[in-house]
Amino acid sequence: MGLQPLPQLLGKMSALPASPEEAILDCVPAPTCHEISYAVRLSVPEFTSLCPVTGAPDFAHIIVDYVPRELLIESKAFKLFMGSFRNHGAYHEACTTMIFSMLFAAMRPRWLRVSAYWFPRGGIPIDVFVQSGNPPKKVHLPPIDIPIYRAR
């Protein structure tokens, strides 16, 4: 692994990017990446984006699980990236796969999974899952344990 540039956002005042394409996905070196395998989970319980047709807000609980290779996504950069979807108009499937693709391109992890549990739109919840193949053996991946949506 070559030297990674220092994170651009860490320790600085940072505005929410206007779009996911403008977000900076800073990464930092993964500790002990060649000695042990471990999973990282990032949970975004208040994710928002916009319906591309009506402009109405959409809400989701998004969970990102990954097994690093050489890089970790820096947490502030991740937070700002996920917040950048707030004014982004796209269908649930497009948002979920965009998150996956951009994170995979930034980190190049051994394995990545994005699980998106969208709250009902028109009375129908839509859950979207994408992953980069089978997870590595001997890595503990806890269950997600998000129940399917039920009315109260």
C-alpha positions in Angstrom: 0.0 0.0 0.0 1.3 3.4 -0.9 1.0 6.5 1.3 -2.5 7.7 1.5 -3.1 11.5 1.5 -4.3 12.9 4.8 -8.1 13.2 5.1 -9.3 16.4 3.6 -12.3 16.9 5.9 -11.0 15.7 9.3 -10.6 18.5 11.9 -12.2 21.2 9.6 -15.5 22.8 9.3 -17.3 21.1 6.5 -20.5 21.9 4.8 -22.9 19.2 3.6 -22.0 18.4 0.0 -24.7 19.5 -2.5 -24.8 16.1 -4.1 -23.3 12.6 -3.7 -21.0 13.3 -6.7 -19.5 16.3 -4.9 -18.9 14.4 -1.7 -15.3 13.6 -0.7 -14.9 10.0 0.3 -11.7 10.2 2.5 -10.2 6.9 3.5 -7.6 6.1 6.2 -5.3 3.1 6.5 -6.9 0.0 7.9 -5.1 -1.3 11.0 -3.5 -4.8 10.8 -5.2 -5.4 7.5 -2.9 -8.3 6.6 -2.8 -10.0 10.0 -6.5 -10.4 10.8 -9.8 -10.1 9.0 -12.6 -8.1 10.6 -15.9 -6.6 9.7 -16.9 -3.0 10.1 -20.6 -1.9 10.4 -21.8 1.6 9.7 -25.5 2.3 10.5 -27.5 5.3 9.2 -30.9 5.1 10.9 -32.1 8.5 9.6 -31.1 8.4 5.9 -33.1 10.8 3.6 -33.3 11.4 -0.1 -35.9 12.7 -2.5 -38.5 11.0 -4.7 -37.3 11.8 -8.2 -40.9 12.3 -9.4 -42.6 14.3 -6.6 -39.7 15.7 -4.7 -41.1 14.4 -1.5 -38.7 13.1 1.1 -37.9 9.4 1.4 -36.5 7.8 4.5 -34.5 4.7 5.1 -32.4 2.9 7.6 -29.2 1.9 5.8 -26.5 -0.5 7.1 -23.1 -0.8 5.5 -21.0 -3.8 6.3 -17.5 -4.3 4.9 -14.3 -6.3 5.4 -11.5 -3.9 4.7 -8.5 -4.6 2.6 -6.1 -1.7 3.1 -8.5 1.3 3.7 -11.3 2.3 6.0 -13.8 5.0 5.1 -13.2 7.9 7.4 -16.3 8.4 9.5 -16.8 12.2 9.0 -16.5 11.8 5.2 -19.0 8.9 5.4 -21.5 11.1 7.4 -21.2 13.9 4.9 -21.5 11.6 2.0 -24.7 10.0 3.4 -26.1 13.5 4.2 -25.4 14.6 0.6 -28.3 12.4 -0.5 -30.7 14.7 1.3 -31.4 16.8 -1.8 -30.7 14.0 -4.3 -33.7 12.8 -6.3 -33.5 9.0 -7.1 -35.4 5.8 -6.7 -34.6 3.6 -3.7 -32.7 1.1 -5.9 -30.6 3.9 -7.5 -29.7 5.5 -4.1 -28.7 2.1 -2.7 -26.6 1.0 -5.6 -25.0 4.4 -5.8 -23.9 4.2 -2.2 -22.5 0.7 -2.8 -20.6 1.7 -6.0 -19.1 4.9 -4.6 -18.0 3.2 -1.3 -16.5 0.3 -3.2 -14.6 2.6 -5.6 -13.2 4.6 -2.7 -12.1 1.7 -0.4 -11.7 -1.3 -2.6 -12.7 -3.6 0.4 -12.4 -7.3 0.4 -16.2 -7.5 0.8 -19.0 -4.9 1.0 -22.7 -5.1 1.6 -25.3 -2.3 1.7 -28.7 -3.1 3.2 -31.3 -0.4 2.7 -34.6 -0.6 4.6 -36.8 2.1 3.0 -39.9 3.3 4.9 -43.2 2.9 3.0 -43.9 5.0 -0.1 -47.5 4.7 -1.2 -48.0 2.1 1.5 -45.2 -0.2 0.3 -41.8 -0.5 2.0 -39.0 -1.3 -0.4 -35.9 -3.0 0.9 -32.8 -3.1 -1.3 -29.6 -5.2 -0.8 -26.4 -5.3 -2.8 -23.1 -7.0 -2.0 -19.8 -7.8 -3.6 -20.1 -11.6 -3.5 -19.7 -14.0 -0.5 -18.2 -12.6 2.6 -14.7 -13.9 3.6 -14.6 -17.0 5.7 -14.0 -16.7 9.4 -15.2 -13.1 9.7 -18.1 -12.6 12.1 -21.0 -10.7 10.5 -23.7 -10.1 13.1 -27.3 -10.4 11.9 -28.9 -7.1 10.8 -32.0 -7.8 12.9 -34.1 -5.1 11.2 -37.7 -6.3 11.3 -39.8 -6.0 8.2 -42.0 -2.9 8.3 -45.4 -3.4 10.1 -48.1 -0.8 10.7 -48.7 0.0 14.3 
